[in-house]
Amino acid sequence: MTDAQSELLSRMWDEHMKTPFPQAMYGPVIEGEDMVLLDTETAGCVFSTLDGRLDDRLHGILLLCLAAVEKVLPHIEDEEAASYYRHLRDMAAVAAQR
């Protein structure tokens, strides 16, 4: 990951941490994905990237999370929630470039 990518990911992470989890996503399962768990797993992998601990196993989990976010995004009707998960997807995509 280049310095520019690291800086971008750090800014995205800061923004993510300031954004409240959307109320509409507490509880639903969309396309077989628990939305709270998907957020938690994806954010955990991004944090591991920032902390320099994204090993091959976590990278594989991050790629699965990224695919899951892509799968659910078209089915999220709440705009606040859709925006939140688009940001999560974009952040995960940057982290996946490691």
N, C-alpha and C positions, 0 to 999 in steps of 0.2 A: 504494500500500500504506500503510495507516495505521500509526501508531507501535505500536499494540497488535499488529498482524499482524507487523510487523518483529520485535518482541520475542519473539512466539511462534515465529516461524521461527528466530530465533537460538537459542532454547532447544531447539527440535527438532533443529537442526543439531548443537549440543553433544552432545545425547543420541546422535544418529546416529554421531558421531565416536568416542564411547566404546564403542559396540557393535561387537563383532567380526563380521566377515562370516561368515555361517553356512557351515560346512564342507560341508553337503549341496548348496550351490549352486555350488561350484567344478566347472565342467564341463558341467552339464546345459543342454540347450536345451529350453525349455518353450514350446509353442505357437509355435515358430519364433523365440523370443527367447533369446539367449545371456544367461544370468542375471548373469554378471559384468559384461558390457558394459552391460546395462540399468541395473544399479546405478551404474556409473561415469558413464554419460551423464546419468542423472537427478540424481545428486549434483553433477555439474559444473554443471548448469543451476541447481540450488538455490544453490550457492556463488556463481554469477554474480549471482543475485538479491540475495544478501546483500551482495555487493561493489558493487552498483549498476550492473552491466554487462549486465543481461538486456535485450538488444535484441529487435527483432521476430523475427529469425531464431532466436535462442536460445529465445524464448518459444514459437515453433512447435515446436522440438525438445522442449521441456519438455512441451508438450501431447501430443505423440506418445509420449513416455516414460510419461506419466501413463496414457494409454490402454493402453499395453503392460503396465504393472504391473496395471491392472484386469483385463486379459485373462488374465494368468498366475496371479493370486492363487488362483482356485478350484482350480487344478491343483497347488498346492504342498502336499504331504502332510506334510512335516516342520514341526512346530509352531514351532520356533525360527526357521526360515526364513520361515514364513508371517508371524510376528510382525514380523520384520525388514522384509519387503516391505510389510506394512500400514503400518508407520511411514514407510517411504520414500514410499509413496503419499500419506499424509496430509501429509507435508512438501512434496511436489511440488504438492499441491492448494493449500496456503497460498501457495507461491511463485508459482503460476500466476495468482493474483489480482492480482499486481503493482499 
